[in-house]
Amino acid sequence: MATFLYRLGRLAFRRRRYVVLLWVAILAVVGFGAVSAPAAPDPGSSMPGIESQKAFDLMEERFPGASADGANARVVFVAPDGQKITASAHRAAVDRAVEEMGHGSQVAGAVGPFQAKAVSEDASTAYATVTYKVKAADLTDGTKTVLEDAVQQARDSGLTVEVGGSALATQPAAGGAAEGIGIAIAAVVLLMTFGSLAAAGLPLLTAIIGVGVSMASILTLGSTLGLSTTSGTLAMMLGLACGIDYALFIVSRYREERAKGHTPQEAAGRAVGTAGSAVVFAGLTVVIALAGLSVVGVPTLTKMGLAAAGAVVVAVIVALTLVPAVLAFWPNAVLSRSSRRRGRIKESGENNGGSRWARFVLRRPLPVLLLSVAGLGVLAVPVTGLQLGTSGDEAKPTSTTERRAYDDLAKGFGPGFNGPLTIVVDARKADDPKAAVKTIEEKIGATKGVVSVSAARFNPAGDTAMFSAVPADAPTSEKTKDLVHTIRSERPATESATGAEFEVTGTTAVNIDVAQKMQDALIPYLVVVVGLAILLLMVVFRSLLVPVKAALGFLLSVLAALGSVVAVFQWGWGAGLLGVEQTGPIMSMMPIFLVGIVFGLAMDYEVFLVARMREAYVHGDGPGEAVVSGFRHSARVVVAAALIMMAVFSGFVGAGESMIKMIGFGLAIAVMFDAFVVRMAFVPAVLALLGRRAWWMPRWLDRLLPRVDVEGEALSGLPSSAAPDRDGAADRETARV
């Protein structure tokens, strides 16, 4: 591995013009494809293997068009305080607005509140329903203007009018200005780390090119593969963070090799051969974690994981080829200003901050270990109160009309009105379908926690019916979850008595089923991903205990991060500081998502840091000296890499979409815990206590595992410049640049 990458680095350095032109051509081709590609279709929310999805499938089969995915608008009218919406003046204003909303070729229908009996008991609130023939993304500006003008007309009459549904829902931005601030912070960290504008700019430049290729590819393939906006956002988030970090490690090692007296081309080759090996295996762990999301069995999650994995692969290839090629154009520009001024490159000192910290931990390994474990353990405590679910309009800012419509409906009709349950009855086997449906309707209506049920609607064949049941509590309430389980648990007796079968679905039931599916998939996912990563790390480090220690450290950091997410987004601690206006259940996909991504990133730091320790140990240092050597060479760069990732991820906390905001916060806090607590304290403390046992592996297993030479042992025997005359000429040419 090291030898191959060494040659690749030298080749990219020597053929720099061809390499740069190749990447520019790739970016141009995929960019043209992205511009020419049709808009990606709505990926949908299919969730195989859950009851609510089976009910939806039955509805599509028996009620053609009933589950059409056209846009809709629920327009909520609220009378002024102390007045009734049924007053003649208010009623006339509502009727005029509904009539106006029904105009337009894209409108399928507009049903007023007085026609549909959609008026609250106290007559203070009413709502109208407008359905459209096309999806929300396909609504024209003219159609939206008709709806907005009708709403404004009703408001001018003195009514409070808000619009829920998808027709006017805004598409949230990924990160906004905060994302740009994150990149700016990353640039400052790079500048402080390297002391050179060129060295700071190179990782940013190459990472942006890599992200450009990845995002353009996603846009190009989006219409074919059904990749969503969230998939692209995640790919950009990880592609940018990993791209900067991987380039950072290559450039840092290049400067180190130059300090040893190697020529620019030789230094580039050795940097790619050593740090590049760590980049490859670090990238592989991220790819394994992301691709492993496919074992969950959720199509949307699988696509998001594979898209992000592709972005990480691009980041790795860019770091191995484009970075050394760009270095070849300005081989001395990435060196510190003092080194360029003196004309001599100074090697890093033996007693820098990293080595001093390592010696501190080596002197007190047990207290450091106990303190780090206890601290992360306390932060993980909120996980015991984790409540999974899917937030809707109630999680949006109060500045949005969707959120205000949600609140008005909850106030006028009860908290459960925003999340009704849909009951689908298959009465094909019943002797009297109508009587069977009536019995089921009465049985569910009498269930404790159900406020009301609607009249059943039959399909044209008369063998299938569906009706709604309104819970007494909010869609995300634990009581509503218990209600769904109660209805399902009492189902066998009802089905036996009627001969008809029924299933519970609707948005609320879907969210409950998805949460359960995610919870059930978490352990198998952990086993697959952690197992594969441990095997990969065994190949890298030739050790049994180091990979196990890495996995345990990851569990500590991810549990602490998940506990922090629960404390902020579910319990509301400091939620206002992050712009979280409404707390609630944690997104169902969040635990698995956080586990997958954080595991990959945690292994990044493990590989980068411990690979230098392994390299020192293989080259003759004792266990303690190897730890100090690893920290002396890598601690500063790992800290810089962590700060960069935290800055990039924190930028996404400014997103309008709650899932992206939650993921950004979770990843940023997880990187902080993993880099500054686990890798900087837990890891050296464990290695200090294990001593030489940390690097032990049974001989039979050592023979079975392939050797990849990540520590670059094969390169140690090379002379200062192992290259033919042509390469030497290239070195002399670039040295003059």
Secondary structure as GFF3:
##gff-version 3
##sequence-region A 1 737
A	DSSP	alpha_helix	2	14	.	.	.	ID=ss1
A	DSSP	alpha_helix	16	36	.	.	.	ID=ss2
A	DSSP	alpha_helix	51	62	.	.	.	ID=ss3
A	DSSP	beta_strand	72	78	.	.	.	ID=ss4
A	DSSP	alpha_helix	88	101	.	.	.	ID=ss5
A	DSSP	beta_strand	107	111	.	.	.	ID=ss6
A	DSSP	alpha_helix	113	116	.	.	.	ID=ss7
A	DSSP	beta_strand	125	132	.	.	.	ID=ss8
A	DSSP	three_ten_helix	136	138	.	.	.	ID=ss9
A	DSSP	alpha_helix	141	156	.	.	.	ID=ss10
A	DSSP	beta_strand	160	165	.	.	.	ID=ss11
A	DSSP	alpha_helix	176	194	.	.	.	ID=ss12
A	DSSP	alpha_helix	197	225	.	.	.	ID=ss13
A	DSSP	alpha_helix	229	259	.	.	.	ID=ss14
A	DSSP	alpha_helix	264	291	.	.	.	ID=ss15
A	DSSP	three_ten_helix	292	296	.	.	.	ID=ss16
A	DSSP	alpha_helix	299	329	.	.	.	ID=ss17
A	DSSP	alpha_helix	337	342	.	.	.	ID=ss18
A	DSSP	alpha_helix	353	363	.	.	.	ID=ss19
A	DSSP	alpha_helix	365	380	.	.	.	ID=ss20
A	DSSP	three_ten_helix	381	385	.	.	.	ID=ss21
A	DSSP	beta_strand	388	389	.	.	.	ID=ss22
A	DSSP	three_ten_helix	393	395	.	.	.	ID=ss23
A	DSSP	alpha_helix	401	413	.	.	.	ID=ss24
A	DSSP	three_ten_helix	415	418	.	.	.	ID=ss25
A	DSSP	beta_strand	421	426	.	.	.	ID=ss26
A	DSSP	alpha_helix	433	445	.	.	.	ID=ss27
A	DSSP	beta_strand	450	453	.	.	.	ID=ss28
A	DSSP	beta_strand	457	458	.	.	.	ID=ss29
A	DSSP	beta_strand	464	471	.	.	.	ID=ss30
A	DSSP	alpha_helix	478	489	.	.	.	ID=ss31
A	DSSP	alpha_helix	491	498	.	.	.	ID=ss32
A	DSSP	beta_strand	501	505	.	.	.	ID=ss33
A	DSSP	alpha_helix	507	541	.	.	.	ID=ss34
A	DSSP	alpha_helix	545	565	.	.	.	ID=ss35
A	DSSP	pi_helix	566	570	.	.	.	ID=ss36
A	DSSP	three_ten_helix	575	578	.	.	.	ID=ss37
A	DSSP	beta_strand	586	587	.	.	.	ID=ss38
A	DSSP	alpha_helix	590	618	.	.	.	ID=ss39
A	DSSP	alpha_helix	623	651	.	.	.	ID=ss40
A	DSSP	three_ten_helix	652	654	.	.	.	ID=ss41
A	DSSP	alpha_helix	658	673	.	.	.	ID=ss42
A	DSSP	pi_helix	674	682	.	.	.	ID=ss43
A	DSSP	alpha_helix	683	690	.	.	.	ID=ss44
A	DSSP	three_ten_helix	691	695	.	.	.	ID=ss45
A	DSSP	alpha_helix	699	704	.	.	.	ID=ss46
A	DSSP	three_ten_helix	713	715	.	.	.	ID=ss47
A	DSSP	alpha_helix	725	735	.	.	.	ID=ss48
###
